Amino acid sequence: MLNQNQTPLLDALKACTTHAHAPFYTPGHKRGVGISQPLADLLGKKVFRADLTELADLDNLFAPQGVILAAQDLAAGAFGASKTWFLVNGSTCGIEAAILATCGTGDKIIMPRNVHSSVISALILSGAIPIFVNPEYDPVLDIAHSITPKAVETALQKHPDTKAVLVVYPTYYGVCGDLQAIAHITHQYHIPLLVDEAHGAHFAFHPDLPPSALAAGADLTVQSTHKVLGAMTQASMLHVQGDRIDIDRVNKALQLVQSTSPSYILLASLDAARQQMALYGKGLMSRTLELADIARRRISAIPGLSVLQMPNLDPTRLTVTVSGLGLTGFAAEEILDEKLGVTAEFASLQHLTFIISLGNTLSDIEELVQGFMRLGSGEWGVGSGKITRKECVLWDNLGCISPREAFFAVSEILPLSETSDRICTEIVCPYPPGIPILMPGELITQGALEYLQQIQAMGGFITGCADTSLKTLKVVRNS
């Protein structure tokens, strides 16, 4: 029986910080002695004593036999996995490893088109061929949700040689599809279900939250422990269960995409976050759900505002539609952040999305509500005009050539006006949420270009393209 009160990795790191010795190993600052004064003034020197390398007492991330292995075993028990890996390169490296471990060059993998850019990176690295399924789409709110079990079944019937299915659960807006049904369908083809559960690490710890991906039948899931729980930024986990995933291939894939100099501060934060949730998770999530409910009820009552409500929604994810105030989400975000001291997770054309987690307080919720009340009062000179938008056309330009082939193809740079109907070589996406509008191997459409230009004109931030002004794009050179 595992003792979830233990923190083996955290304890070992603490012991090493107090061990007196002359350090002749990396990092170069030698336990904080060589840290620049401005950085020491910001953080204090104590934290740098814990910035250590793979000393004998601290185990090895790629071949753990001691405290890292013990910490990962405790995490597997807490999150319901048969095996867990700690990740120091974020969920990005976990997604990349998941696809590298299950798909090779030319292998097919079914996935929604509204995947994170890390999935596209994994396709480029692995050479796998994506079979994209369009998610359900709300044309009124302009929000893409999840793919349906029926869509997955149709894709598998058409492509029975598929090697894996990947699902985003939950989406950035907190929407959870019917993962249990998708798992059942996927397993009928004797292939694994991979889940990008970056925003769902808290699901396992309260019955009023959606079921975790593992509880719903996923074979492999990647969680950003830092996004919604108490780990430090970049600290994530990869979990597996069952016998459909080759453990050795996961190990080898992680060696390709993880740093060989892992931060023990990040690793120890995963150990501590696991202990916190294993011991106190239900109470912490009960309090978080109460705060989210207060925010949802009070903001819904403000004229001109509405809150996303739908079945299978993570109640700790709050999406507020502000277009009824005559504001774009980008303008509302700027006012709230710069004038009212409230910072959202991300903005889109009509909405603002907020993450409410165990770190939020009742005071935070009060500031959020008061911020929206002032935003709705019109004191900032906002109008009530209708927001004009170009609907984000669902992707119908999929699969000209593989992402890997396009990424490494001979390319040329063209003015944006000349790129329609050419094959893209770049990952072009508003960030956050980091869902590409264009990706390598896709045909560039006029609708996609107009949507990107509108997002940029409204104050959105476009990443992934070499020309950040979005005046040009790289395309595959015609032979």
C-alpha positions in Angstrom: 0.0 0.0 0.0 1.5 3.3 -1.1 1.8 6.0 1.6 0.7 9.2 -0.2 2.0 11.3 2.7 5.5 10.7 1.5 7.5 13.0 -0.7 10.7 11.0 -1.6 12.0 13.3 -4.2 11.3 16.5 -2.4 12.9 15.1 0.8 16.0 14.0 -1.1 16.4 17.4 -2.7 16.0 19.1 0.7 18.7 16.9 2.2 21.1 17.8 -0.7 20.6 21.5 -0.2 21.9 21.2 3.4 24.8 18.9 2.7 28.1 20.8 3.1 30.6 20.1 0.3 32.7 21.7 -2.4 30.7 21.6 -5.6 32.6 20.8 -8.8 29.6 19.9 -11.0 27.0 21.8 -13.0 25.2 24.2 -12.8 27.8 26.9 -13.0 26.4 29.1 -10.3 27.4 26.5 -7.7 24.3 26.4 -5.5 23.7 30.2 -5.9 27.1 31.5 -5.1 27.6 32.7 -8.7 24.0 34.0 -9.3 23.8 37.6 -10.5 22.7 40.0 -7.8 19.6 41.3 -9.6 18.3 37.7 -9.9 19.2 37.0 -6.3 17.3 40.1 -5.3 14.2 38.9 -7.1 14.2 35.3 -5.9 16.5 35.1 -3.0 19.5 32.8 -2.9 17.8 29.9 -1.2 16.1 28.6 -4.2 19.4 28.2 -6.1 20.7 25.8 -3.5 18.0 23.4 -4.8 19.0 23.9 -8.4 21.1 20.8 -8.6 22.1 18.2 -11.2 21.7 14.4 -11.1 23.7 13.7 -8.0 23.8 10.2 -6.7 21.1 10.8 -4.1 18.8 12.5 -6.6 18.4 9.6 -9.1 18.3 9.8 -12.9 15.2 10.9 -14.8 15.9 8.7 -17.8 16.8 5.5 -15.7 15.1 6.1 -12.4 15.8 3.5 -9.6 15.6 5.6 -6.5 13.7 8.7 -5.4 12.4 9.7 -8.8 11.0 6.2 -9.4 9.4 6.2 -5.9 7.8 9.6 -6.6 6.5 8.5 -10.0 5.0 5.4 -8.5 3.2 7.5 -5.9 1.9 9.7 -8.7 0.7 6.7 -10.6 -1.3 5.6 -7.6 -2.7 9.0 -7.0 -3.8 9.7 -10.6 -5.0 6.1 -11.3 -2.3 5.0 -13.7 -0.3 1.8 -13.9 2.9 3.9 -14.7 3.7 7.6 -14.6 6.6 9.6 -16.0 7.5 13.1 -14.7 8.0 15.7 -17.5 10.2 18.8 -17.3 9.6 20.0 -20.8 5.9 20.5 -20.3 3.0 18.6 -21.8 4.5 19.4 -25.2 7.2 16.8 -24.8 4.6 14.3 -23.4 2.4 14.7 -26.5 5.4 14.3 -28.8 6.6 11.2 -26.9 3.1 9.7 -27.0 2.9 9.9 -30.8 6.5 8.9 -31.3 5.9 5.8 -29.2 2.8 4.7 -31.1 3.3 5.9 -34.7 6.1 5.7 -37.3 6.6 7.2 -40.7 3.5 6.8 -42.8 1.4 5.5 -39.9 -2.1 7.0 -39.6 -3.4 8.6 -36.5 -6.9 9.9 -36.1 -7.3 13.3 -34.2 -9.4 16.4 -34.1 -8.3 19.3 -36.2 -8.4 21.7 -33.1 -5.3 20.1 -31.6 -2.5 22.0 -29.9 0.5 22.9 -31.9 2.6 20.3 -30.0 0.6 17.6 -31.8 1.6 19.1 -35.1 5.2 19.1 -33.9 4.9 15.4 -33.1 3.6 14.7 -36.6 6.6 16.4 -38.0 9.0 14.5 -35.8 7.3 11.1 -36.3 6.3 11.3 -39.9 2.9 10.1 -39.0 -0.1 10.9 -41.2 -3.0 12.7 -39.5 -6.5 11.7 -40.3 -8.3 14.8 -39.1 -11.8 14.8 -37.8 -13.6 18.1 -37.5 -14.9 18.8 -34.0 -18.4 19.9 -33.2 -18.7 23.6 -33.8 -21.0 26.3 -32.3 -21.4 28.9 -35.1 -23.1 31.4 -32.8 -20.3 31.4 -30.2 -17.6 30.6 -32.7 -16.2 27.8 -30.5 -15.0 24.4 -31.6 -15.7 21.7 -29.1 -14.9 18.0 -29.1 -15.1 15.3 -31.7 -18.0 12.8 -31.4 -17.8 9.0 -31.0 -19.7 8.7 -34.3 -17.0 10.8 -36.1 -14.3 8.6 -34.7 -16.1 5.5 -35.7 -16.6 6.8 -39.2 -12.9 7.6 -39.5 -11.9 4.2 -38.2 -14.2 2.4 -40.7 -12.6 4.4 -43.5 -9.0 3.9 -42.1 -9.0 0.6 -40.3 -5.1 0.5 -40.5 -4.9 3.5 -38.1 -2.3 3.0 -35.4 -3.8 5.3 -32.7 -6.6 7.8 -31.9 -5.8 11.1 -30.1 -8.4 13.2 -28.4 -8.3 16.6 -26.7 -10.0 16.3 -23.3 -11.0 18.9 -22.1 -10.7 21.6 -24.7 -9.2 25.0 -23.8 -12.8 26.1 -23.1 -13.3 23.2 -20.7 -15.6 21.1 -22.9 -15.3 17.3 -22.5 -16.5 14.9 -25.1 -17.8 11.4 -24.6 -14.4 9.9 -24.0 -15.7 6.6 -22.6 -17.6 5.9 -25.9 -14.6 7.0 -27.9 -12.4 4.6 -25.9 -14.8 1.7 -26.5 -14.8 2.3 -30.2 -11.1 2.7 -30.4 -10.4 -0.5 -28.5 -12.5 -2.5 -30.9 -9.8 -1.8 -33.4 -7.1 -3.0 -30.9 -5.3 0.4 -31.0 -4.6 2.8 -28.2 -6.5 6.0 -27.2 -4.1 8.9 -26.5 -5.4 11.9 -24.7 -4.2 15.5 -24.5 -5.5 16.1 -21.0 -3.3 19.1 -20.4 -6.1 21.0 -18.7 -7.6 18.1 -16.8 -5.1 17.1 -14.1 -7.7 17.9 -11.4 -10.4 15.7 -12.7 -9.4 12.6 -10.6 -9.9 14.3 -7.3 -13.6 15.3 -7.1 -16.8 13.5 -8.2 -18.4 16.7 -9.4 -15.7 17.1 -12.0 -15.7 15.2 -15.3 -14.1 11.7 -15.1 -10.4 11.6 -15.7 -9.2 10.3 -19.0 -7.8 7.2 -17.4 -11.1 6.6 -15.6 -12.9 6.9 -19.0 -10.7 4.3 -20.6 -7.7 6.1 -22.1 -4.5 4.2 -22.6 -2.2 7.2 -22.3 -2.8 10.7 -21.1 -0.6 13.8 -20.7 -1.5 16.3 -18.0 -0.1 19.8 -17.4 0.2 19.5 -13.6 1.3 23.1 -13.5 -1.8 24.5 -15.4 -4.5 23.6 -12.8 -2.7 22.1 -9.8 0.2 23.2 -7.6 3.3 22.3 -9.7 5.7 24.9 -11.2 5.4 26.0 -14.8 6.6 23.3 -17.3 6.1 20.5 -14.8 3.8 17.9 -16.3 3.1 14.1 -16.2 2.5 11.3 -18.6 0.3 8.4 -17.4 -0.4 5.0 -19.0 -2.6 2.0 -18.2 -3.2 -1.4 -19.8 -1.1 -3.2 -22.3 -1.7 -1.3 -25.5 1.2 1.1 -25.0 4.8 -0.1 -25.3 6.6 1.2 -22.2 10.0 0.8 -23.7 9.0 3.0 -26.7 7.7 5.7 -24.3 11.0 5.6 -22.4 13.0 6.0 -25.7 10.7 8.7 -27.0 11.0 10.7 -23.8 14.8 10.5 -24.1 14.5 12.2 -27.5 12.3 15.1 -26.4 13.3 15.7 -22.7 16.2 17.7 -21.5 19.2 15.6 -20.3 19.7 18.3 -17.6 16.3 18.2 -15.9 15.4 20.8 -13.3 15.1 19.1 -9.9 13.0 22.1 -8.7 10.4 21.2 -11.3 10.6 17.5 -10.5 10.2 18.2 -6.8 7.2 20.4 -7.5 5.5 17.4 -9.1 6.2 15.3 -6.1 4.8 18.0 -3.8 1.7 18.6 -6.0 0.9 14.9 -6.1 1.1 14.7 -2.3 -1.1 17.8 -1.9 -3.8 16.4 -4.1 -3.6 12.8 -2.8 -4.1 14.1 0.8 -6.3 17.2 0.4 -7.5 17.1 -3.2 -11.2 16.6 -2.6 -11.4 19.5 -0.2 -9.3 21.8 -2.4 -11.5 21.0 -5.4 -14.7 21.5 -3.4 -13.6 25.0 -2.5 -12.5 25.7 -6.1 -15.9 24.5 -7.4 -17.6 26.8 -4.9 -15.6 29.8 -6.1 -16.3 28.9 -9.7 -20.0 28.7 -9.0 -20.0 32.1 -7.3 -18.3 33.7 -10.3 -20.6 32.0 -12.8 -23.8 33.0 -11.0 -22.8 36.6 -10.4 -21.3 37.3 -13.8 -24.3 35.7 -15.6 -26.5 38.3 -13.8 -24.6 41.3 -15.3 -26.5 42.8 -18.4 -24.7 42.3 -21.7 -22.7 39.3 -20.4 -23.3 35.5 -20.7 -21.3 32.6 -19.4 -20.7 29.4 -21.4 -23.0 26.7 -20.1 -23.3 23.2 -21.6 -23.2 19.5 -20.7 -19.9 17.9 -20.0 -18.2 21.2 -19.1 -15.4 21.5 -16.6 -17.1 23.9 -14.1 -13.7 25.4 -13.0 -13.3 26.8 -16.5 -15.1 30.1 -17.0 -15.8 31.5 -20.4 -17.5 34.9 -20.6 -19.0 36.2 -23.8 -18.5 40.0 -23.9 -19.8 40.7 -27.4 -23.1 41.9 -25.9 -21.2 44.9 -24.6 -20.1 45.9 -28.1 -16.6 44.7 -27.2 -14.3 42.2 -28.6 -12.7 39.8 -26.2 -9.3 41.4 -27.0 -10.5 44.9 -26.0 -12.2 43.5 -22.9 -9.0 41.7 -21.9 -7.0 44.9 -22.3 -9.4 46.9 -20.1 -9.6 44.3 -17.4 -5.9 43.8 -17.3 -4.6 47.3 -17.6 -7.4 49.3 -15.8 -9.0 46.9 -13.4 -6.3 44.5 -12.3 -7.9 41.3 -13.6 -6.0 39.1 -16.0 -7.7 36.4 -18.1 -6.1 33.2 -19.3 -6.9 34.1 -22.9 -9.1 36.2 -25.2 -10.9 35.4 -28.4 -13.0 37.5 -30.7 -16.2 37.2 -28.5 -15.0 35.7 -25.3 -12.7 35.8 -22.3 -11.7 32.6 -20.6 -10.5 32.3 -17.0 -9.0 29.3 -15.1 -10.3 29.0 -11.6 -8.0 26.7 -9.6 -6.9 25.7 -6.1 -4.7 28.9 -6.0 -7.6 31.3 -6.3 -9.3 33.0 -3.4 -12.7 34.5 -2.6 -11.0 37.9 -3.0 -9.9 37.0 -6.5 -13.5 36.1 -7.4 -14.7 39.4 -6.0 -12.2 41.3 -8.1 -13.2 39.4 -11.1 -16.9 40.1 -10.6 -16.3 43.7 -9.8 -14.2 44.1 -12.9 -17.0 42.8 -15.1 -19.5 45.0 -13.3 -17.4 48.0 -14.1 -16.7 46.7 -17.6 -20.5 46.5 -18.2 -21.2 49.9 -16.8 -19.8 51.7 -19.9 -17.4 53.9 -17.8 -14.5 53.0 -20.1 -16.3 54.6 -23.1 -17.2 51.3 -24.8 -19.9 51.2 -27.3 -22.8 48.8 -27.8 -22.2 48.2 -31.5 -22.5 44.7 -33.0 -19.3 42.8 -33.3 -18.6 41.9 -36.9 -16.8 38.7 -37.3 -15.8 36.2 -40.0 -16.9 32.7 -39.0 -14.1 30.4 -38.4 -14.7 28.0 -41.3 -14.3 24.4 -40.3 -11.2 22.9 -41.9 -11.9 21.3 -45.3 -8.4 21.7 -46.7 -6.8 18.8 -44.9 -4.0 16.5 -45.9 -2.4 17.7 -49.1 1.0 16.3 -48.1 2.2 15.1 -44.7 3.2 17.6 -42.1 6.8 16.2 -42.1 7.1 16.4 -45.9 5.9 19.9 -46.0 8.1 21.1 -43.1 11.2 19.8 -44.8 10.1 20.7 -48.3 11.9 23.4 -50.4 9.9 26.5 -49.6 9.4 30.1 -50.8 8.1 33.2 -49.2 5.1 34.9 -50.8 3.0 37.9 -50.0 -0.1 36.9 -48.0 -2.3 37.8 -51.0 -0.5 35.3 -53.2 -0.7 32.3 -50.8 -4.3 31.2 -51.3 -4.4 27.6 -52.7 -0.7 27.0 -51.9 0.6 24.4 -49.5 1.7 25.8 -46.1 5.0 25.0 -44.5 4.5 26.8 -41.2 2.4 26.3 -38.0 0.3 29.5 -37.8 -1.9 29.9 -34.8 -3.4 32.5 -32.4 -1.7 31.9 -29.0 -3.1 31.1 -26.6 -4.8 28.7 -27.1 -2.2 27.5 -29.6 -4.6 25.8 -32.0 -3.1 26.2 -35.5 -5.3 27.8 -38.1 -2.8 26.7 -40.7 -0.2 23.9 -40.5 2.5 22.3 -42.7 0.9 20.2 -45.4 -2.4 22.0 -45.6 -3.8 24.0 -48.5 -4.1 27.7 -47.5 -7.6 29.0 -48.1 -8.9 32.5 -48.4 -11.2 31.9 -45.4 -8.2 30.9 -43.2 -6.2 34.0 -44.2 -9.2 36.4 -43.6 -9.7 34.8 -40.2 -6.1 35.2 -39.2 -6.1 38.8 -40.4 -9.2 39.6 -38.4 -7.7 38.1 -35.2 -4.6 40.2 -35.7 -6.6 43.3 -36.4 -8.6 42.9 -33.3 -5.5 42.6 -31.1 -4.9 38.9 -31.2 -1.4 37.5 -31.2 -0.3 35.2 -34.0 2.6 32.8 -33.5 4.5 30.2 -35.5 5.1 32.1 -38.7 8.5 33.5 -39.6 6.9 36.9 -40.5 5.2 38.0 -37.3 3.6 40.9 -39.1 1.6 38.3 -41.2 2.4 40.0 -44.4 4.1 37.0 -45.9 3.9 33.2 -45.5 6.2 30.3 -46.4 4.8 27.9 -48.8 6.0 24.8 -50.6 7.8 25.8 -53.8 6.0 24.7 -56.9 8.2 22.3 -59.0 
